[in-house]
Amino acid sequence: MHGPDRPVLGIVLMFGFCILAPLGDAIAKLLGGSVSLGQLLLVRFAVQAALLLPIALWSGHLLRLPPRILWLTLLRTVLHIAGIGAMFSALRFLPLADAVAIAFVMPFILLLLGRYVLGEVVGPRRLIACLVGFAGTLLVIQPSFETAGAAALLPLIVAVDFALFMLVTRQIARAANPISLQAVSGLMAVAILGLLHVAAAPWQPPIMHLALPALRDGLLLAALGLIGVTAHLLMTWSLRHAPAATLAPMQYLEIPFATLIGWLIFQDLPGGLAAIGILIIALSGLFVVLRERAAAQTVPPET
């Protein structure tokens, strides 16, 4: 049985996630010029499986999932691979802060999917906030599009993908242990990516190139996998100790952390329009989160 909430611990864990997530993206950006996308993804999920499979078995959690949950986990894994792949691809062309900020249009997309796909009630204020957030996204995309071309749209694909990822996760979160779910998902991802590498071998496309990395790249690849898994676990554990409504606004700390990390490592800072757009995205997203929390608090208790 889950014990009482420990909001301070939950906030500390989410704070760690907000630092590690953009740090992992920065490592992927560093590796983008020397390691293929296929190898980045394969290592990322191989580390996930290698770390979490022993933990799941040691803690006594079963890896067998009911058929419906298994198929949803497979769909979730495909979405996870696609989302991370699109983000890693975007980072080859865009500054870190810009890519992260554009991807943060995801809460708006999730809200719209909730209304038009799941039939959830969404008030006019939140819809207006969504439109404002999209306008902020366009301000970030516009200068990026001038320099990077269509690659500037990749974070939008990330946002749509992870909105669908979150919808699927909602369907299975209560039916599977988080560690077991991530272990199984890691194994599935390794199997899928392995099959893709085998299928692509006769044509040897650069995107699927496998090579023994240099020492520096090997250490960064290991760090990428470790940081990715740790960040995801921190987020999962934070939600076990504090309500999602408490933690959701904190996720926007990723944007200033991404800006700081991008400046420290790549000497990139958002320009005029992009900086204004990032601020609009963050403020609109925070408004949506706070309205969601207020709406949840006004729902009468069941009798």
Stockholm file with secondary structure:
# STOCKHOLM 1.0

chainA/1-303         MHGPDRPVLGIVLMFGFCILAPLGDAIAKLLGGSVSLGQLLLVRFAVQAALLLPIALWSGHLLRLPPRILWLTLLRTVLHIAGIGAMFSALRFLPLADAVAIAFVMPFILLLLGRYVLGEVVGPRRLIACLVGFAGTLLVIQPSFETAGAAALLPLIVAVDFALFMLVTRQIARAANPISLQAVSGLMAVAILGLLHVAAAPWQPPIMHLALPALRDGLLLAALGLIGVTAHLLMTWSLRHAPAATLAPMQYLEIPFATLIGWLIFQDLPGGLAAIGILIIALSGLFVVLRERAAAQTVPPET
#=GR chainA/1-303 SS CCCCCCHHHHHHHHHHHHHHHHHHHHHHHHHTTTSCHHHHHHHHHHHHHHHHHHHHHHTTCCCCCCHHHHHHHHHHHHHHHHHHHHHHHHHTTSCHHHHHHHHTTHHHHHHHHHHHTSCCCCCHHHHHHHHHHHHHHHHHHHHHHHHHGGGGGHHHHHHHHHHHHHHHHHHHTTTSCHHHHHHHHHHHHHHHHHHHHHHHTTTCCGGGCCCCCCHHHHHHHHHHHHHHHHHHHHHHHHHHHSCHHHHGGGGGGHHHHHHHHHHHHHCCCCCHHHHHHHHHHHHHHHHHHHHHHHHHHTSCCCC
#=GC SS_cons         CCCCCCHHHHHHHHHHHHHHHHHHHHHHHHHTTTSCHHHHHHHHHHHHHHHHHHHHHHTTCCCCCCHHHHHHHHHHHHHHHHHHHHHHHHHTTSCHHHHHHHHTTHHHHHHHHHHHTSCCCCCHHHHHHHHHHHHHHHHHHHHHHHHHGGGGGHHHHHHHHHHHHHHHHHHHTTTSCHHHHHHHHHHHHHHHHHHHHHHHTTTCCGGGCCCCCCHHHHHHHHHHHHHHHHHHHHHHHHHHHSCHHHHGGGGGGHHHHHHHHHHHHHCCCCCHHHHHHHHHHHHHHHHHHHHHHHHHHTSCCCC
//
